[in-house]
Amino acid sequence: NAGVTQTPKFQVLKTGQSMTLQCAQDMNHNSMYWYRQDPGMGLRLIYYSASEGTTDKGEVPNGYNVSRLNKREFSLRLESAAPSQTSVYFCASSVRLAGLNTDTQYFGPGTRLTVL
Amino acid sequence: TQLLEQSPQFLSIQEGENLTVYCNSSSVFSSLQWYRQEPGEGPVLLVTVVTGGEVKKLKRLTFQFGDARKDSSLHITAAQPGDTGLYLCAGAGLPMGPIYNQGGKLIFGQGTELSVKP
């Protein structure tokens, strides 16, 4: 099992360019998430998908769009990149812990994005 | 404003020392998790605590959930260089706000960067 995979690992964009970050999981999880991580701010939720065919905004969705292509794949798109979107982006999937009302989240290795 | 405040944000200690990291909130969570993140990788779950006052031990790491389920602590005994990393607390089941009050979504603290020197 590869777990959660993300591509690319690194990307440099110019302001105004667009790109799509890809994420896939092979654990048959229903829920998937996109976070950004900035120094001193922890992880902030951008979008999430509770199941195939559904997506919802998180804490910081402005400037991003997502697609839950199928149960395995959840992509994040920047239509017109801005320097404020320079960050490390993490994709995660989750499974409900047995007997609990909370999930364990499994994270990918991250994509380091720089917008000039 | 962070809903989950971690302290300290940075900690540099010598091998063998003890340390405690705190995660505080004014809100009640149904559960709280601790993750550890190494450079260049994603966070990995260490523990989940769900009951007020619960204490869990993972080798030299001791995790405690506050009685009121608003805060948590991570204590490391005799720290080793291999403990170096970013420690993140994350709360689930926040009772207010539409984003985090369902299922698997978590709200993260800002993290504590720990460096243990040989």
Chai-1 contact restraints between the chains, C-beta under 6 A:
chainA,res_idxA,chainB,res_idxB,connection_type,confidence,min_distance_angstrom,max_distance_angstrom,comment,restraint_id
A,S31,B,G104,contact,1.0,0.0,6.0,A-B,restraint_1
A,G40,B,Q110,contact,1.0,0.0,6.0,A-B,restraint_2
A,M41,B,Q110,contact,1.0,0.0,6.0,A-B,restraint_3
A,G42,B,F108,contact,1.0,0.0,6.0,A-B,restraint_4
A,G42,B,G109,contact,1.0,0.0,6.0,A-B,restraint_5
A,G42,B,Q110,contact,1.0,0.0,6.0,A-B,restraint_6
A,G42,B,G111,contact,1.0,0.0,6.0,A-B,restraint_7
A,L43,B,F108,contact,1.0,0.0,6.0,A-B,restraint_8
A,G58,B,I99,contact,1.0,0.0,6.0,A-B,restraint_9
A,E59,B,I99,contact,1.0,0.0,6.0,A-B,restraint_10
A,F90,B,G42,contact,1.0,0.0,6.0,A-B,restraint_11
A,S94,B,G104,contact,1.0,0.0,6.0,A-B,restraint_12
A,L100,B,V50,contact,1.0,0.0,6.0,A-B,restraint_13
A,N101,B,S30,contact,1.0,0.0,6.0,A-B,restraint_14
A,T102,B,S31,contact,1.0,0.0,6.0,A-B,restraint_15
A,T102,B,A92,contact,1.0,0.0,6.0,A-B,restraint_16
A,D103,B,G104,contact,1.0,0.0,6.0,A-B,restraint_17
A,T104,B,L45,contact,1.0,0.0,6.0,A-B,restraint_18
A,F107,B,G42,contact,1.0,0.0,6.0,A-B,restraint_19
A,F107,B,P43,contact,1.0,0.0,6.0,A-B,restraint_20
A,G108,B,G42,contact,1.0,0.0,6.0,A-B,restraint_21
A,P109,B,E41,contact,1.0,0.0,6.0,A-B,restraint_22
A,P109,B,G42,contact,1.0,0.0,6.0,A-B,restraint_23
A,G110,B,G42,contact,1.0,0.0,6.0,A-B,restraint_24
